[in-house]
């Protein structure tokens, strides 16, 4: 079977959630093989080492605007693959009947105020389009599957829950000098609480800053040297976050690192006292897995898919309760037994997530769609 895949997001140099999903899942599919041949579509020439040699060909089809709906549509209508897979974007307007699309989350429906109006409109349109036009949908979690059924009336038989895998290269860093080098690179001194994610309203980072301010007040001098490290590039509507930091007098206590490259991720996670993820809504939540893989105890929101992902290996807190976040952070900073327990549970929990397993489940969906 010839499987066509939109690999344009996987080729980005600065990958975050959905781009990493696309990259790792495509790599796992190529490694699994399954007797299929793959046509990978790119809007620009990919790095020659992006994927290992195997049963695939790169189709580079650059186009200045509306690449998906014009250029990719034209390509797959002229030379249709047996199955078309869209892992991290939108299905082209012209597409084979046998098409599979991953829908990562429907957070824009629950927290519309956290999205720019145009982005919200596009997410609503594209998700409704996928629900109607794709032969089969992949959901990153049971939470997203339920959302698709309730919001768009998609029958459960057309949705497969495929949990993403984890980056198995991420391991605890035990060399203090490696951690020290990374801390120095980003201007971090002393102990720190870490958050990783693009700075935009849905990540709820402003509430984390407010909880950090309460924590410092509750713990007094003991917490005076603690830092809150916010790692991630600026997204949109981030200005109130910077105003909040200034208004609470936390300049120098809240550290903005910008985007963290892969090489620095494990040392930064391993050096953190805890990992805080107060997101209002997640279709999956890769950062919590990455933290657990590096032996960092996690506190995260008790909503959407996050309880599925963390199981019993994290403190779960209402993302809209600032005082509860301050109390949870206090517990993780001061309770040695709790920290040790969550770390061990985290090591066990991350073993549930594998890209090889995800790839095999996706191949099963391709086989079902191909036979349809």
N, C-alpha and C positions, 0 to 999 in steps of 0.2 A: 504494500500500500504506500502511496506517496502522500506524505503529510506535510502540508505547508504551515509555517509558523511565522507570525509577525515577531521578529526578533529585534525590532528597532529600539525598544526600551532596554533590552539586555546589553546593548552596545554602548550605553552612556558611560562616560568616565566617572561621574559622581553619582553612584547608584544609591538609592534609599529603598524603602519598602517594596513597592511594586516592581521597580527595576531589578532589585535583587531576586525577587520571586521569579521574574522572567528568566534571568541569567541562570540561576541554580536549577530551575526545573528543566529548561532546555538542555543544559549540560547533562542532567540525569537521564533525560529521555534519549539523548544521543548515546550515552554509555549503555543504557538498557538495550538499545537496538530493536529487538523484537522482530527482526527480519524486515523492517520498514526502511524506506528511504525518505530523507527529509529535505525540504526546500525552505531555507531560512531567508526571509525578506528583510532587507535593511534599507534605510533611507540615506545612509552614508556608509562609506567603506569601514568595516569593523577592524579592530586590531587583529593582526594575523594569528595571534595566540589566544583569541577569545574563547574558542572551543577546540578540543583536541580533534585530530583527524578521525574521520569515521564516515558513516553512510549519509553524508549531507553535502549540500552545495549552497553557497551564498549567492543570493540574487540581489545585487545592489541596484536599486532603482531610485536615484535621487529625484527630488521634486521640491520646488521652493515653498509651496503653500498647499494645505489640505492634502497631504501625502496619502493619508489613509483612504479618504473617500474618493480621490481622483486617481492617483497613481497606483496604489495597491489594488483598488477596485478594477482598474483596467487590466492589471497583470493577472489577477486570479480569474477574471472573466474570460480572458484570452487563453490562458493555460491553467485551467482549474486543477488543483490537487484533489486527491480522493477525500481528504478531510482537511479543513482549514482550522487552525487553532490560534486564538487571540488571548495570550496570557496576561497582558497588562495594559490594554488600551481599548479601542472600540472596534466593533465589527465593521468592515467597509460596506458601503451601501450596496455595491455589487459583490456578491459572495456565493460560494458553492452552497447548495442546500445542506450539505453535511458540514456544518460549522460548529465549533465548540468555543465558548468564551468563559473566562474566569471573571466572576463578579466578586470583588474583594470585600466590599461593605456597602451599607446603605446609611452611613452615619449622617449624610446630608439631610435625610428625612427627619432624623431625631433632633438634630442641632443645626437647623438652617442658618441661625445667626452666626455660626462659626465659619461660614463660607461666603465668599463674595457672590453677589447676585448672578453674574454671568457663569461662574463656576457651578453654582447650584443648579441653574437652568440646564447646563450641559450634562451634569451628572444625572439629573432626572431624565432628560431626553435619552441619553445613551443607555441607561439601565433599562428603561422602558423598551427601547429598541432591542436590546439583547434578549429581554424576556420574551419578546414576540418573535424575533427573527432567527435566533440560534437554534440549532437542532438539540443542543444539550448545554447546560450551564454547569460550571464548577463553582462551588462555594468553599471559602477557606475555613468555614466553621458551621456548626449546626445553627448558631445564632443568625448567620447570614442566610442560610437556607430558609429558616422560618420567616425572615424578613421578606425574601423573594416570594414566598408562597402567599403571605398576608398582603403585601403591598401591590403585587402585580398579578396575583392569581396563577402563578406558575405551578403546574402540577408536580408533586414530589418526584414522579418518575423521570422528569426532565432535569433534575438537579442531583449532582453527586457531590457529597462533602469529601473533599480531599485536603487533609491538613498539610500545609507546607512543611518542608523539612527545616533543618537548622544547619548552620555553617559548622561542620564538624572540625574545622581547623581552629575554632575558638576553644581554648583551654585555659585553666588558671595559670597566671604568671606568678611564679614564686621567687623570681630574682628581684630583690629590692632595688638594685641599680637600674633595671629596665623600667620599673614603675617610676622611679625618681626622674629618669630622663624624660619620660612622657609628661609627668607633672610639670617639670621645668619648661618643657616646650609650650605648654598652654598656660603658664603663669599660675599654677595651682600650688599653694603651700598648705601644709597641715592636712588634717582629716577632712573628708568631703563626702557629701551626698551627691549622687550622680543621676542626671536625667539625660536621655538621648532621644532626640526627635526634632523634626523640623519645627521651627518656632511659628506656630499659627494657632488660632483660638481653640480648635478641636483638641489639641494636646493638653489644654487646661493648665498650662505652665504658670499662668498668673496666680492661680489658686495655690500652686505649690510654693511659689515665692511668699505668699501671705502666710501659709502654714509654717514655712521656715522662719519667718519673723516671729510668729507665736512661739515656736520651739525655742528660739534664742531667749525670749523673754521668760519662758517657763523654767528653762534649765540654768539661767543666770550665767555667772562667770565661766562655768564649766564649758559652755557652748560658744564662748566668745570668739574662739579661733576657728570654728567650723566654717566650711565653705559649702555653698550650693553650686554645683557645676552643671551648667546647661549647655549640652553639646548638641550642635545641629545648626544648619544654615537657616537664615531668615526665610520665612515663607511669605505670609501675608497677614495684614492686620496685627503686626507684632509691636507697633509703637506703644500701645498701652502697657505692655510688659516692661519696657524700659522705663516708662514713667513711674510704674509701680515700684520698681527697684529703687529709683531715686527718691520717691516719696516716702518710702519706708527707711531711708537712710542705710541701704544695704550695698552701696557702691563699695567694691573691694571684697565684699562677702559673697556676692553672687558673681560667678565667673562665666562669661560667654566665650566659648571656644571656637565657634564656627563648625564647619563640617569636619568630621573626624575620619581620616583615611583608614582603610582596613588594617594596616600595619600597627596603628596605635590603639585599636579598639580593645584588644584583650588586656594590655597593660592598664589602660584607663579604667576598664571595668574591674579588674582584679584589685586595683588600688582603692576602690571606693568602699566606704563603710557599709553603704546600702544603695540600692537602685530604686528610684521612685518614678512611677509611671501613672500619673493621674488622668490619663486620657478620658475624654467624655465618651468616646465610642471607637472601637477597633474591630475590624473584620478578622484580625488574627493577633497581631502584636509581637513582631519579631524581637524587639529589644528586651522583653522580659525573658525570652529563651536565651538570648545571648548573655544576659547577666547571670542567669542560673548556671549556664555552661561554664562560666568563669568563676564560680564559687562566690557570687555576690548575693546576699539576701535581698529579696524583692518585696516591695510594697506597691500594690497597683489597685486600679479601680475594680469594683465588683460588678461591672456592667458588661453588656454585649458579649464578645467572645472570650474575654480575658479569664473568667473562671474556668472555661474549658481548657485554656492553654496552660494555666499554672496549676490546676488541680489543688492539692493541699500544700503546695510548696511556696506559698506567698501569703503575706497579710493582705486581705481584701478590704477596701475602704470605699465608702460612698464618694464618688468624685466631686460631688457638690457640697461636701461638708468639710469646711476648712479646719474646724477644731478637731474633727476625727483624724484628719491627715496629720496635724501636729502631734496628736496623741500616738498615732501609729509610728511616726518617725521617732518619737521619744522611746517607744518600746524597742524598736530595732537598734537604737544607739546604745541603750543601757542594759538590755536583757541578753546576757551572753548565751544562756541556754536556748533561748528562742532563735537567736542568730544561727547557732550551730545546727539546730534542728532544721531550719529552713534551707540552709546550705546543703545538707545531706539529702533532703527531699528534692531539692532542685536538681541535683546530679541525677537522681532517679527519674524525675519527670522529663527531662530533656531527651532521654533515650526513647521516648514515645514518638519522636518526630525525626523522620528520615526522608531525604530527597529521593533516595532509591525506592522507598516504599511509595512515596507520592507519585513518582514516575510510573510505577507499575499500575497504580490505580488509574492514572490518566490514560495509559495505554489500553486498559480494559474499556474505558469510555470510548476511545477512538475505535476500538473493534466493534463495540455495540453500534456506534453511529455509522461506521462504514458498512455494516451489514443491513442497516435500515433502509 
